[in-house]
Amino acid sequence: MIQLRIYVVDDSKSSAKAIQELEALLEDKFSGQYSLKIIDVLVEPELAEVDRILTTPTVIKVAPEPEKRIVGSLGDRGKVLAGLGLV
Amino acid sequence: MTKHILVIDDEPSIRKSFLTALEDTGYLVETAESGEVGIEKLERKKYDLIFLDLNMPGLDGVETLRELREIDKDVPIYIVTAFHAAFTDRLKTAAADKIDFELLKKPLSSDQIVSITKGILDGATITYRGMP
């Protein structure tokens, strides 16, 4: 099972777009094989501290190891999959 | 086409850190020493990205954010702050009012500034836990 977290500002336009793009990608490529936890940094800043998050949105692939993380626009599916080690 | 970035921060050392980090990236970086100056700059010119300090004398980051959004609804604005409830709580009202922004943690190294800026402007980039 692929486990991911995405850190966002839940109400922001770019975070909403990032969530939408990531979920669409995961459904297309890994339907039924992943879990995605959405964390709002404004609500749970302590989790962002524990995960040493630097910006929103940030995506972390927690499992399978090794951990991978990406920041920035998630529009380029190739870059996202390569960055998360899911190619 | 050259992408233009505006850094709004009252701390000269922070403004300089962004200028120095991004000077070889091809991005054109301008700075403003207050929210008021930043608003004047956005009234005169379009930017591709704005980094905005949360804690400033005069207009603070949240007040400046609201003014900037009146001028440009689409430019990505990253609020630069510590990720702690004492600071993030001040942003909840703006978020609830559907004022659009993202977050950038401070302080950041030069490499972190470059990596994150490229990720925002040119597509996803890889980072590492607490890099570097």
Backbone of each chain as ProteinMPNN parsed JSONL, in Angstrom:
{"seq_chain_A": "MIQLRIYVVDDSKSSAKAIQELEALLEDKFSGQYSLKIIDVLVEPELAEVDRILTTPTVIKVAPEPEKRIVGSLGDRGKVLAGLGLV", "coords_chain_A": {"N_chain_A": [[0.845, -1.205, 0.0], [0.582, 2.168, -0.917], [1.453, 4.95, 0.919], [0.618, 8.264, 1.496], [1.113, 11.713, 2.402], [-0.289, 14.952, 2.265], [0.526, 18.221, 2.789], [-1.193, 21.183, 3.346], [-2.712, 24.503, 2.885], [-5.844, 24.506, 3.716], [-8.029, 25.926, 2.599], [-6.987, 27.273, 0.464], [-6.52, 28.249, -2.972], [-4.46, 27.176, -4.614], [-3.614, 25.018, -3.086], [-5.945, 23.502, -3.051], [-6.108, 22.901, -5.749], [-3.764, 21.397, -5.992], [-4.381, 19.162, -4.385], [-6.518, 18.111, -5.834], [-5.253, 17.508, -8.3], [-3.363, 15.636, -7.44], [-4.958, 13.587, -6.336], [-6.38, 12.798, -8.617], [-4.311, 11.804, -10.201], [-3.393, 9.682, -8.578], [-5.652, 8.06, -8.504], [-5.838, 7.344, -11.193], [-3.465, 5.899, -11.601], [-2.958, 4.253, -9.381], [-5.262, 3.118, -8.265], [-7.119, 2.044, -5.493], [-4.863, 1.212, -4.231], [-3.617, 2.931, -2.544], [-3.236, 5.29, 0.19], [-4.191, 8.509, 1.2], [-3.428, 11.16, 3.212], [-4.698, 14.21, 4.182], [-3.438, 17.181, 5.4], [-4.034, 20.097, 7.132], [-2.073, 22.83, 7.551], [-2.634, 25.105, 9.008], [-4.401, 24.19, 10.886], [-3.175, 22.021, 12.093], [-0.386, 22.724, 12.935], [1.638, 21.61, 14.442], [2.052, 19.04, 13.472], [3.186, 19.622, 11.025], [5.568, 20.656, 11.899], [6.744, 18.386, 13.065], [7.093, 16.796, 10.802], [8.838, 18.383, 9.513], [8.121, 20.334, 7.579], [8.445, 22.654, 4.936], [7.024, 24.282, 3.236], [3.794, 24.97, 1.722], [1.847, 23.671, -1.008], [3.086, 20.506, 0.193], [4.045, 17.255, -0.7], [4.384, 14.075, 0.716], [5.695, 10.9, 0.292], [5.241, 8.342, 2.3], [5.314, 5.566, 2.578], [5.822, 2.914, 0.21], [9.126, 2.634, 1.708], [12.118, 4.203, 0.303], [11.373, 7.311, 2.066], [9.935, 9.962, 0.219], [9.724, 13.328, -0.951], [7.995, 16.135, -2.343], [7.719, 19.516, -3.55], [5.827, 22.372, -4.666], [4.269, 23.063, -7.895], [1.916, 20.595, -8.995], [1.233, 19.854, -11.48], [2.629, 18.599, -13.578], [2.644, 15.419, -14.331], [4.648, 13.529, -14.775], [6.906, 14.578, -13.479], [5.951, 14.583, -10.866], [5.478, 11.834, -10.3], [8.078, 10.831, -10.66], [9.446, 12.339, -8.739], [8.305, 11.381, -6.402], [9.17, 8.842, -6.418], [7.676, 6.881, -7.709], [7.709, 5.805, -10.206]], "CA_chain_A": [[0.0, 0.0, 0.0], [1.313, 3.438, -0.971], [0.917, 5.903, 1.904], [1.069, 9.63, 1.223], [0.542, 12.854, 3.122], [-0.126, 16.247, 1.607], [0.367, 19.368, 3.707], [-1.828, 22.269, 2.582], [-3.635, 25.457, 3.529], [-6.992, 23.79, 3.157], [-8.951, 26.764, 1.833], [-6.32, 28.036, -0.598], [-6.807, 27.815, -4.339], [-3.405, 26.313, -5.15], [-3.632, 23.753, -2.352], [-7.101, 22.743, -3.552], [-5.715, 22.397, -7.069], [-2.768, 20.346, -5.776], [-5.089, 17.971, -3.893], [-7.297, 17.59, -6.963], [-4.328, 16.91, -9.27], [-2.736, 14.45, -6.852], [-5.968, 12.52, -6.224], [-6.679, 12.31, -9.969], [-3.154, 11.004, -10.606], [-3.369, 8.444, -7.795], [-6.77, 7.223, -8.96], [-5.505, 6.818, -12.516], [-2.309, 4.992, -11.601], [-2.848, 3.35, -8.231], [-6.589, 3.017, -7.646], [-7.268, 0.975, -4.516], [-3.554, 0.792, -3.686], [-2.966, 4.042, -1.844], [-3.996, 6.107, 1.145], [-3.713, 9.895, 1.179], [-3.868, 11.948, 4.362], [-4.614, 15.655, 3.92], [-3.187, 17.872, 6.672], [-4.08, 21.557, 7.037], [-1.017, 23.352, 8.432], [-3.217, 26.091, 9.923], [-5.123, 23.462, 11.935], [-2.247, 21.123, 12.789], [0.996, 23.158, 12.663], [2.613, 20.756, 15.139], [2.391, 17.927, 12.579], [4.107, 20.176, 10.029], [6.869, 20.76, 12.57], [7.295, 17.025, 13.212], [7.507, 16.347, 9.47], [9.791, 19.399, 9.032], [7.577, 20.881, 6.338], [8.983, 23.989, 4.639], [6.085, 25.082, 2.458], [2.581, 24.283, 1.263], [1.651, 22.26, -0.635], [4.173, 19.525, 0.153], [3.582, 15.864, -0.722], [5.359, 13.102, 1.214], [5.393, 9.473, 0.18], [5.748, 7.764, 3.545], [5.568, 4.144, 2.316], [6.978, 2.157, 0.722], [10.376, 3.379, 1.865], [12.467, 5.36, 1.129], [10.494, 8.473, 2.036], [10.204, 10.964, -0.815], [8.841, 14.497, -0.798], [8.079, 17.139, -3.4], [7.017, 20.785, -3.329], [5.561, 23.149, -5.882], [3.136, 22.701, -8.737], [1.788, 19.159, -9.225], [0.595, 19.714, -12.787], [3.415, 17.732, -14.449], [2.535, 14.095, -13.719], [5.948, 12.856, -14.853], [7.759, 15.107, -12.403], [5.377, 14.165, -9.581], [5.736, 10.402, -10.119], [9.525, 10.654, -10.492], [9.823, 12.94, -7.463], [7.824, 10.542, -5.3], [9.717, 7.497, -6.576], [6.57, 5.982, -8.064], [7.786, 5.465, -11.642]], "C_chain_A": [[0.879, 1.254, 0.0], [0.654, 4.405, 0.024], [1.507, 7.279, 1.64], [0.413, 10.617, 2.18], [0.706, 14.087, 2.249], [-0.434, 17.346, 2.625], [-0.101, 20.575, 2.9], [-2.329, 23.376, 3.511], [-4.979, 25.118, 2.911], [-7.887, 24.652, 2.272], [-8.288, 27.455, 0.648], [-6.548, 27.396, -1.963], [-5.737, 26.84, -4.837], [-3.324, 24.996, -4.395], [-4.79, 22.883, -2.835], [-6.779, 22.121, -4.909], [-4.714, 21.244, -6.918], [-3.427, 19.054, -5.311], [-5.831, 17.295, -5.042], [-6.376, 16.873, -7.961], [-3.717, 15.618, -8.727], [-3.74, 13.299, -6.773], [-6.297, 11.94, -7.596], [-5.551, 11.402, -10.461], [-3.157, 9.652, -9.884], [-4.49, 7.498, -8.226], [-6.457, 6.578, -10.304], [-4.465, 5.708, -12.444], [-2.36, 3.92, -10.517], [-4.192, 3.172, -7.51], [-6.667, 1.804, -6.704], [-5.967, 0.552, -3.854], [-2.881, 1.9, -2.888], [-3.876, 4.612, -0.761], [-3.362, 7.498, 1.146], [-4.299, 10.639, 2.372], [-3.657, 13.425, 4.049], [-4.498, 16.381, 5.255], [-3.159, 19.379, 6.432], [-3.092, 22.146, 8.046], [-1.584, 24.386, 9.411], [-3.927, 25.415, 11.097], [-4.164, 22.617, 12.764], [-0.785, 21.514, 12.508], [2.034, 22.267, 13.328], [3.008, 19.554, 14.283], [3.371, 18.386, 11.505], [5.511, 20.305, 10.625], [7.533, 19.391, 12.663], [7.828, 16.528, 11.874], [8.464, 17.332, 8.808], [9.385, 19.929, 7.657], [8.076, 22.312, 6.159], [7.986, 24.879, 3.922], [4.825, 24.27, 2.164], [2.383, 24.592, -0.215], [2.95, 21.474, -0.71], [3.554, 18.128, 0.165], [4.709, 14.974, -0.211], [4.849, 11.699, 0.911], [6.063, 8.799, 1.371], [6.119, 6.298, 3.336], [5.147, 3.84, 0.878], [8.226, 3.03, 0.83], [11.218, 3.276, 0.597], [11.441, 6.492, 0.999], [10.933, 9.421, 0.921], [9.257, 12.13, -0.605], [9.067, 15.48, -1.925], [7.301, 18.388, -2.986], [6.738, 21.427, -4.68], [4.355, 22.639, -6.638], [3.115, 21.202, -9.013], [1.18, 18.868, -10.591], [1.319, 18.76, -13.727], [3.477, 16.341, -13.815], [3.861, 13.336, -13.718], [6.866, 13.283, -13.725], [7.264, 14.627, -11.037], [5.708, 12.698, -9.309], [7.229, 10.145, -9.889], [9.962, 11.171, -9.123], [9.427, 12.093, -6.276], [8.347, 9.107, -5.403], [8.663, 6.47, -6.936], [6.569, 5.615, -9.546], [7.988, 3.968, -11.808]], "O_chain_A": [[1.797, 1.383, 0.809], [-0.553, 4.641, -0.032], [2.724, 7.448, 1.568], [-0.683, 10.387, 2.692], [1.721, 14.247, 1.572], [-1.507, 17.383, 3.228], [0.514, 20.943, 1.899], [-2.37, 23.223, 4.732], [-5.23, 25.402, 1.739], [-8.447, 24.155, 1.294], [-8.964, 28.158, -0.104], [-6.74, 26.186, -2.088], [-6.061, 25.801, -5.413], [-3.002, 23.965, -4.985], [-4.636, 21.674, -3.006], [-7.127, 20.973, -5.181], [-4.804, 20.241, -7.626], [-3.076, 17.973, -5.783], [-5.781, 16.076, -5.204], [-6.682, 15.769, -8.41], [-3.57, 14.634, -9.452], [-3.406, 12.163, -7.108], [-6.475, 10.729, -7.73], [-5.804, 10.359, -11.064], [-2.949, 8.609, -10.503], [-4.295, 6.285, -8.303], [-6.772, 5.409, -10.529], [-4.571, 4.699, -13.142], [-1.864, 2.81, -10.711], [-4.237, 3.087, -6.283], [-6.32, 0.686, -7.085], [-5.953, -0.351, -3.017], [-1.691, 1.809, -2.589], [-5.095, 4.445, -0.786], [-2.14, 7.633, 1.097], [-5.518, 10.735, 2.519], [-2.553, 13.835, 3.69], [-5.346, 16.223, 6.133], [-2.365, 19.876, 5.633], [-3.258, 21.977, 9.254], [-1.073, 24.528, 10.522], [-4.041, 25.997, 12.176], [-4.314, 22.505, 13.98], [-0.036, 20.736, 11.918], [3.167, 22.167, 12.859], [4.147, 19.091, 14.347], [4.274, 17.644, 11.119], [6.511, 20.091, 9.94], [8.722, 19.244, 12.381], [8.891, 15.909, 11.817], [8.86, 17.131, 7.659], [10.18, 19.968, 6.717], [8.123, 23.085, 7.116], [8.088, 26.104, 3.99], [4.797, 23.052, 2.335], [2.725, 25.692, -0.647], [3.803, 21.735, -1.557], [2.647, 17.853, 0.95], [5.853, 15.1, -0.648], [3.711, 11.357, 1.234], [7.288, 8.699, 1.439], [7.131, 5.836, 3.863], [4.204, 4.453, 0.376], [8.361, 4.034, 0.13], [11.04, 2.31, -0.145], [10.748, 6.621, -0.01], [12.123, 9.652, 0.706], [8.13, 11.953, -0.142], [10.188, 15.643, -2.407], [6.364, 18.328, -2.191], [7.335, 21.07, -5.696], [3.531, 21.892, -6.11], [4.163, 20.597, -9.238], [0.673, 17.772, -10.833], [0.683, 18.164, -14.597], [4.252, 16.104, -12.888], [4.161, 12.594, -12.783], [7.522, 12.455, -13.094], [8.064, 14.304, -10.159], [6.166, 12.355, -8.219], [7.601, 9.342, -9.033], [10.75, 10.526, -8.431], [10.12, 12.077, -5.258], [8.009, 8.258, -4.578], [8.746, 5.316, -6.516], [5.553, 5.17, -10.079], [8.079, 3.479, -12.934]]}, "seq_chain_B": "MTKHILVIDDEPSIRKSFLTALEDTGYLVETAESGEVGIEKLERKKYDLIFLDLNMPGLDGVETLRELREIDKDVPIYIVTAFHAAFTDRLKTAAADKIDFELLKKPLSSDQIVSITKGILDGATITYRGMP", "coords_chain_B": {"N_chain_B": [[10.438, 33.586, -20.882], [11.261, 36.057, -18.533], [10.68, 35.543, -15.097], [9.067, 37.341, -12.521], [9.645, 38.224, -9.189], [8.463, 39.263, -6.025], [9.617, 40.277, -2.907], [8.473, 40.891, 0.227], [9.399, 42.265, 3.136], [10.301, 43.441, 6.331], [12.775, 43.089, 7.417], [16.066, 43.717, 6.63], [18.047, 41.723, 6.329], [16.66, 39.427, 5.671], [15.477, 40.142, 3.233], [17.796, 40.44, 1.756], [18.74, 37.812, 1.823], [16.955, 36.43, 0.163], [17.43, 37.792, -2.253], [20.147, 37.184, -2.693], [20.114, 34.352, -2.752], [18.588, 33.853, -5.026], [19.858, 35.055, -7.139], [21.279, 33.895, -9.244], [19.472, 32.445, -10.69], [17.974, 33.271, -12.811], [15.548, 34.37, -12.365], [13.858, 37.474, -11.763], [14.249, 39.455, -9.076], [12.615, 41.601, -6.855], [12.432, 43.842, -4.047], [10.556, 44.869, -1.131], [10.295, 47.021, 1.653], [8.231, 47.192, 3.377], [4.71, 46.543, 4.033], [3.156, 48.522, 2.881], [4.815, 49.616, 0.852], [5.117, 47.339, -0.718], [2.483, 46.971, -1.637], [2.192, 49.293, -3.201], [4.044, 48.683, -5.203], [2.856, 46.425, -6.409], [0.628, 47.594, -7.441], [1.643, 48.932, -9.594], [2.826, 47.043, -11.223], [2.918, 43.697, -12.625], [3.493, 40.635, -10.926], [5.005, 37.34, -10.752], [5.185, 35.852, -8.512], [4.901, 36.214, -4.997], [6.592, 36.693, -1.966], [5.752, 37.092, 1.341], [6.233, 38.557, 4.41], [4.948, 37.638, 7.613], [5.036, 39.003, 10.078], [5.238, 42.294, 10.488], [6.021, 45.747, 11.122], [3.663, 48.507, 11.091], [1.466, 48.013, 8.404], [0.625, 44.703, 8.843], [1.43, 41.261, 7.881], [-1.003, 39.907, 7.33], [-2.887, 41.965, 6.94], [-1.654, 43.243, 4.791], [-1.743, 41.183, 2.922], [-4.52, 41.019, 2.392], [-4.905, 43.471, 1.091], [-3.213, 43.166, -1.119], [-4.509, 41.113, -2.441], [-6.777, 42.405, -3.297], [-5.798, 43.797, -5.402], [-4.562, 41.92, -7.111], [-5.851, 38.91, -7.881], [-4.822, 36.475, -8.534], [-2.007, 36.057, -8.411], [0.481, 33.944, -7.013], [0.828, 33.987, -3.529], [2.998, 33.691, -0.907], [2.968, 33.34, 2.474], [5.38, 34.14, 4.782], [6.493, 32.56, 7.585], [6.871, 31.27, 10.98], [5.932, 27.884, 11.66], [3.786, 27.717, 13.804], [1.235, 27.624, 16.255], [0.772, 30.112, 17.43], [1.307, 31.892, 15.421], [0.106, 30.832, 13.087], [-2.574, 30.837, 13.794], [-3.373, 33.465, 13.382], [-3.741, 33.566, 10.729], [-5.945, 32.098, 10.14], [-8.411, 33.429, 9.985], [-8.186, 34.912, 7.633], [-7.966, 32.779, 5.831], [-10.461, 31.584, 6.229], [-12.011, 33.568, 5.185], [-11.657, 33.141, 2.563], [-9.411, 34.259, 1.411], [-6.756, 33.934, -0.654], [-3.779, 32.101, -0.139], [-0.472, 30.67, 0.389], [1.899, 28.86, 2.464], [5.175, 29.509, 3.757], [7.937, 28.366, 5.44], [9.973, 29.963, 7.915], [13.238, 30.194, 9.456], [14.887, 29.938, 6.182], [17.323, 28.133, 4.273], [19.66, 29.125, 1.653], [19.656, 27.191, -0.403], [17.222, 25.943, 0.073], [15.444, 28.041, -0.442], [15.88, 28.424, -3.199], [15.178, 25.881, -4.264], [12.458, 25.606, -3.517], [11.327, 27.877, -4.709], [11.763, 27.338, -7.443], [10.185, 25.071, -7.624], [7.634, 26.147, -7.259], [7.405, 27.939, -9.426], [8.239, 26.547, -11.701], [7.407, 23.903, -11.651], [7.002, 20.701, -9.925], [9.482, 20.021, -7.47], [12.044, 18.019, -5.977], [12.415, 17.59, -2.492], [14.033, 17.185, 0.698], [13.741, 15.726, 3.971], [13.925, 18.308, 6.136], [15.882, 19.507, 4.558], [18.659, 21.511, 3.336]], "CA_chain_B": [[10.168, 34.922, -20.356], [11.742, 36.193, -17.154], [9.635, 35.594, -14.069], [9.326, 38.407, -11.565], [9.307, 37.854, -7.81], [8.501, 40.375, -5.07], [9.822, 39.872, -1.518], [8.049, 41.964, 1.137], [9.874, 41.933, 4.486], [10.925, 44.624, 6.945], [14.144, 42.744, 7.834], [17.002, 43.783, 5.505], [18.8, 40.468, 6.157], [15.788, 38.464, 4.972], [15.385, 40.582, 1.828], [19.08, 40.13, 1.125], [18.884, 36.354, 1.669], [16.215, 36.049, -1.05], [18.144, 38.351, -3.409], [21.389, 36.426, -2.899], [19.807, 32.965, -3.121], [17.937, 33.731, -6.339], [20.485, 35.936, -8.13], [21.781, 33.15, -10.407], [18.416, 31.537, -11.16], [17.281, 33.822, -13.972], [14.366, 35.105, -11.912], [14.132, 38.861, -11.418], [13.736, 39.636, -7.716], [12.535, 42.949, -6.293], [12.077, 43.78, -2.631], [9.843, 45.99, -0.514], [10.631, 46.992, 3.072], [7.006, 47.274, 4.181], [3.497, 46.177, 3.316], [2.718, 49.674, 2.089], [5.644, 49.688, -0.364], [4.765, 46.18, -1.531], [1.192, 47.255, -2.292], [2.467, 50.27, -4.273], [4.731, 47.991, -6.307], [1.907, 45.566, -7.124], [-0.292, 48.468, -8.192], [2.331, 49.409, -10.795], [3.474, 45.993, -12.012], [2.505, 42.314, -12.362], [4.529, 39.71, -10.478], [4.662, 35.925, -10.885], [5.243, 35.224, -7.189], [5.187, 37.16, -3.911], [6.872, 36.2, -0.62], [5.266, 38.153, 2.23], [6.471, 38.287, 5.829], [3.734, 37.784, 8.426], [5.217, 39.976, 11.168], [5.883, 43.547, 10.075], [5.428, 46.953, 11.701], [2.728, 49.131, 10.132], [0.59, 46.96, 7.899], [1.252, 43.39, 9.017], [1.307, 40.375, 6.73], [-2.403, 39.575, 7.024], [-3.501, 43.173, 6.361], [-1.054, 43.435, 3.467], [-2.293, 40.121, 2.065], [-5.871, 41.405, 1.96], [-4.766, 44.562, 0.115], [-2.613, 42.617, -2.339], [-5.534, 40.316, -3.13], [-7.698, 43.336, -3.953], [-5.146, 44.238, -6.638], [-4.294, 40.765, -7.985], [-6.485, 37.743, -7.264], [-4.235, 35.229, -9.011], [-0.577, 35.861, -8.166], [0.748, 33.143, -5.811], [1.394, 34.719, -2.399], [3.449, 32.795, 0.158], [3.197, 33.996, 3.754], [6.602, 33.611, 5.39], [6.233, 32.551, 9.024], [7.118, 30.017, 11.696], [4.736, 27.037, 11.709], [3.421, 27.578, 15.216], [-0.146, 28.085, 16.412], [0.755, 31.537, 17.758], [1.343, 32.633, 14.159], [-0.851, 30.311, 12.11], [-3.931, 31.219, 14.197], [-3.681, 34.786, 12.808], [-4.057, 33.403, 9.306], [-7.177, 31.321, 9.969], [-9.506, 34.312, 9.577], [-8.006, 35.192, 6.205], [-8.297, 31.553, 5.1], [-11.921, 31.419, 6.298], [-12.598, 34.583, 4.288], [-11.295, 32.724, 1.194], [-8.27, 35.017, 0.903], [-5.892, 32.852, -1.103], [-2.344, 32.194, 0.15], [0.213, 29.46, 0.828], [2.806, 29.104, 3.58], [6.598, 29.22, 3.624], [8.509, 28.417, 6.779], [11.218, 30.692, 8.129], [14.15, 30.651, 8.4], [15.234, 28.979, 5.141], [18.666, 28.264, 3.69], [19.655, 29.532, 0.24], [19.262, 26.048, -1.224], [15.784, 25.737, 0.256], [14.753, 29.121, -1.161], [15.971, 28.144, -4.638], [14.427, 24.671, -4.583], [11.018, 25.853, -3.369], [10.915, 28.857, -5.726], [11.693, 26.62, -8.718], [9.018, 24.196, -7.564], [6.423, 26.96, -7.428], [7.337, 28.605, -10.732], [8.599, 25.684, -12.835], [6.947, 22.522, -11.506], [7.399, 19.996, -8.708], [10.884, 19.701, -7.231], [12.265, 17.097, -4.86], [13.085, 18.111, -1.302], [14.32, 16.148, 1.672], [13.371, 16.095, 5.338], [14.796, 19.308, 6.742], [17.04, 19.766, 3.694], [19.815, 20.655, 3.643]], "C_chain_B": [[10.585, 34.995, -18.878], [10.588, 36.297, -16.17], [10.044, 36.56, -12.958], [8.798, 38.028, -10.178], [9.415, 39.103, -6.934], [8.623, 39.802, -3.652], [9.482, 41.055, -0.623], [8.433, 41.562, 2.552], [10.569, 43.158, 5.062], [12.367, 44.36, 7.355], [15.089, 42.79, 6.632], [17.728, 42.464, 5.26], [17.959, 39.421, 5.416], [15.665, 38.849, 3.494], [16.667, 40.215, 1.08], [19.233, 38.63, 0.901], [18.132, 35.862, 0.438], [16.951, 36.546, -2.296], [19.38, 37.518, -3.733], [21.095, 35.01, -3.388], [19.356, 32.855, -4.57], [18.674, 34.481, -7.452], [20.971, 35.193, -9.381], [20.72, 32.247, -11.039], [17.747, 32.022, -12.438], [15.98, 34.522, -13.605], [14.776, 36.537, -11.578], [13.459, 39.163, -10.077], [13.753, 41.107, -7.33], [12.12, 42.823, -4.835], [11.294, 45.026, -2.213], [10.038, 45.885, 0.992], [9.406, 47.104, 3.98], [5.816, 46.819, 3.336], [3.036, 47.292, 2.4], [3.487, 49.769, 0.766], [5.324, 48.512, -1.292], [3.471, 46.39, -2.296], [1.387, 48.24, -3.445], [3.123, 49.597, -5.476], [3.749, 47.141, -7.102], [0.878, 46.392, -7.9], [0.309, 48.89, -9.523], [2.756, 48.293, -11.739], [2.924, 44.617, -11.648], [3.716, 41.51, -11.891], [4.034, 38.275, -10.653], [4.58, 35.224, -9.528], [5.57, 36.299, -6.154], [5.472, 36.375, -2.628], [6.59, 37.351, 0.345], [5.472, 37.76, 3.685], [5.188, 38.516, 6.628], [3.868, 38.919, 9.438], [5.972, 41.201, 10.692], [5.24, 44.711, 10.834], [4.551, 47.647, 10.658], [1.721, 48.095, 9.703], [1.269, 45.612, 8.111], [0.948, 42.501, 7.811], [-0.141, 40.099, 6.339], [-3.11, 40.775, 6.381], [-2.965, 43.433, 4.951], [-1.608, 42.419, 2.473], [-3.665, 40.514, 1.525], [-5.812, 42.504, 0.895], [-4.208, 44.044, -1.214], [-3.651, 41.836, -3.148], [-6.591, 41.195, -3.806], [-7.142, 43.758, -5.319], [-4.982, 43.085, -7.623], [-4.83, 39.505, -7.301], [-5.739, 36.445, -7.568], [-2.771, 34.994, -8.647], [-0.384, 34.971, -6.917], [1.405, 33.994, -4.723], [1.73, 33.722, -1.296], [3.717, 33.619, 1.409], [4.384, 33.329, 4.434], [6.47, 33.723, 6.909], [6.76, 31.273, 9.653], [5.817, 29.223, 11.716], [4.406, 26.747, 13.169], [2.048, 28.207, 15.377], [-0.233, 29.582, 16.704], [0.727, 32.397, 16.491], [0.24, 32.165, 13.206], [-2.286, 30.671, 12.489], [-4.343, 32.552, 13.573], [-4.106, 34.676, 11.352], [-5.388, 32.691, 9.08], [-8.337, 32.194, 9.495], [-9.408, 34.62, 8.092], [-8.374, 33.969, 5.374], [-9.816, 31.346, 5.079], [-12.635, 32.413, 5.391], [-12.258, 34.316, 2.819], [-10.265, 33.662, 0.563], [-7.184, 33.99, 0.593], [-4.417, 33.092, -0.76], [-1.802, 30.803, 0.438], [1.198, 29.853, 1.918], [4.238, 28.728, 3.227], [7.229, 29.406, 4.999], [9.752, 29.298, 6.815], [11.902, 30.172, 9.377], [14.413, 29.548, 7.384], [16.669, 29.216, 4.675], [18.527, 28.726, 2.24], [19.169, 28.397, -0.654], [17.765, 25.784, -1.121], [14.985, 26.795, -0.498], [14.732, 28.834, -2.658], [15.081, 26.971, -5.011], [12.919, 24.93, -4.547], [10.535, 26.839, -4.433], [10.796, 28.195, -7.095], [10.482, 25.696, -8.75], [7.722, 24.947, -7.813], [6.3, 27.444, -8.872], [7.536, 27.654, -11.914], [8.2, 24.225, -12.661], [7.638, 21.805, -10.376], [8.899, 19.737, -8.634], [10.994, 18.834, -5.994], [12.9, 17.856, -3.7], [13.318, 16.938, -0.36], [13.945, 16.671, 3.046], [14.393, 17.084, 5.897], [15.978, 19.72, 5.889], [17.401, 21.233, 3.665], [20.329, 21.125, 5.004]], "O_chain_B": [[10.288, 34.096, -18.091], [9.636, 37.047, -16.388], [11.194, 36.59, -12.521], [7.664, 37.575, -10.025], [10.341, 39.899, -7.083], [7.83, 38.951, -3.249], [10.125, 42.102, -0.702], [7.861, 40.625, 3.11], [11.332, 43.832, 4.371], [13.113, 45.304, 7.615], [14.94, 41.992, 5.707], [17.999, 42.115, 4.111], [18.486, 38.631, 4.633], [15.74, 37.991, 2.614], [16.634, 39.748, -0.059], [19.799, 38.216, -0.111], [18.613, 34.971, -0.262], [17.082, 35.814, -3.277], [19.633, 37.186, -4.891], [21.736, 34.521, -4.318], [19.69, 31.894, -5.263], [18.187, 34.544, -8.58], [21.065, 35.786, -10.455], [21.052, 31.375, -11.843], [17.027, 31.261, -13.084], [15.377, 35.192, -14.443], [15.907, 36.783, -11.16], [12.234, 39.127, -9.972], [14.775, 41.781, -7.461], [11.529, 41.82, -4.434], [11.363, 46.077, -2.85], [9.957, 44.792, 1.553], [9.532, 47.109, 5.205], [5.896, 46.722, 2.112], [2.581, 47.046, 1.283], [2.898, 49.973, -0.296], [5.268, 48.677, -2.511], [3.372, 46.03, -3.468], [0.829, 48.059, -4.528], [2.798, 49.902, -6.623], [3.795, 47.131, -8.332], [0.328, 45.929, -8.9], [-0.419, 49.173, -10.475], [3.02, 48.542, -12.915], [2.514, 44.387, -10.51], [4.824, 41.685, -12.397], [2.832, 38.014, -10.699], [3.988, 34.152, -9.404], [6.399, 37.177, -6.393], [4.694, 35.501, -2.245], [7.124, 38.449, 0.185], [4.943, 36.746, 4.139], [4.437, 39.454, 6.363], [2.936, 39.699, 9.634], [7.189, 41.163, 10.512], [4.051, 44.666, 11.15], [4.694, 47.39, 9.462], [1.175, 47.372, 10.536], [2.374, 45.395, 7.614], [0.301, 42.925, 6.854], [-0.469, 40.061, 5.153], [-3.84, 40.622, 5.401], [-3.714, 43.792, 4.042], [-1.904, 42.755, 1.326], [-3.935, 40.358, 0.335], [-6.566, 42.479, -0.077], [-4.667, 44.43, -2.289], [-3.668, 41.892, -4.377], [-7.224, 40.775, -4.774], [-7.89, 44.035, -6.256], [-5.23, 43.242, -8.819], [-4.316, 39.09, -6.263], [-5.992, 35.424, -6.929], [-2.334, 33.845, -8.581], [-1.01, 35.213, -5.885], [2.421, 34.644, -4.968], [0.859, 32.999, -0.812], [4.585, 34.492, 1.41], [4.399, 32.115, 4.638], [6.35, 34.819, 7.456], [7.061, 30.306, 8.953], [4.732, 29.8, 11.781], [4.709, 25.674, 13.692], [1.729, 29.199, 14.721], [-1.181, 30.247, 16.288], [0.183, 33.501, 16.497], [-0.463, 32.974, 12.601], [-3.137, 30.801, 11.609], [-5.517, 32.757, 13.267], [-4.747, 35.576, 10.809], [-5.904, 32.677, 7.963], [-9.158, 31.75, 8.692], [-10.409, 34.597, 7.376], [-9.019, 34.096, 4.333], [-10.387, 30.981, 4.052], [-13.726, 32.139, 4.891], [-12.529, 35.14, 1.945], [-10.239, 33.842, -0.655], [-6.744, 33.26, 1.482], [-3.873, 34.156, -1.055], [-2.562, 29.87, 0.698], [1.321, 31.029, 2.26], [4.486, 27.766, 2.501], [7.08, 30.449, 5.636], [10.498, 29.362, 5.838], [11.211, 29.738, 10.299], [14.197, 28.37, 7.668], [17.162, 30.344, 4.682], [17.435, 28.721, 1.672], [18.364, 28.616, -1.559], [17.117, 25.443, -2.111], [13.968, 26.484, -1.12], [13.698, 28.982, -3.311], [14.311, 27.054, -5.968], [12.194, 24.514, -5.45], [9.456, 26.661, -4.998], [9.843, 28.455, -7.829], [9.831, 25.556, -9.785], [6.824, 24.45, -8.492], [5.226, 27.369, -9.47], [7.053, 27.928, -13.013], [8.618, 23.382, -13.455], [8.704, 22.213, -9.915], [9.512, 19.291, -9.605], [10.163, 18.897, -5.088], [13.807, 18.665, -3.897], [12.845, 15.829, -0.608], [13.842, 17.878, 3.268], [15.559, 16.75, 6.103], [16.972, 20.227, 6.41], [16.565, 22.096, 3.934], [21.305, 20.579, 5.518]]}, "name": "protein", "num_of_chains": 2, "seq": "MIQLRIYVVDDSKSSAKAIQELEALLEDKFSGQYSLKIIDVLVEPELAEVDRILTTPTVIKVAPEPEKRIVGSLGDRGKVLAGLGLVMTKHILVIDDEPSIRKSFLTALEDTGYLVETAESGEVGIEKLERKKYDLIFLDLNMPGLDGVETLRELREIDKDVPIYIVTAFHAAFTDRLKTAAADKIDFELLKKPLSSDQIVSITKGILDGATITYRGMP"}
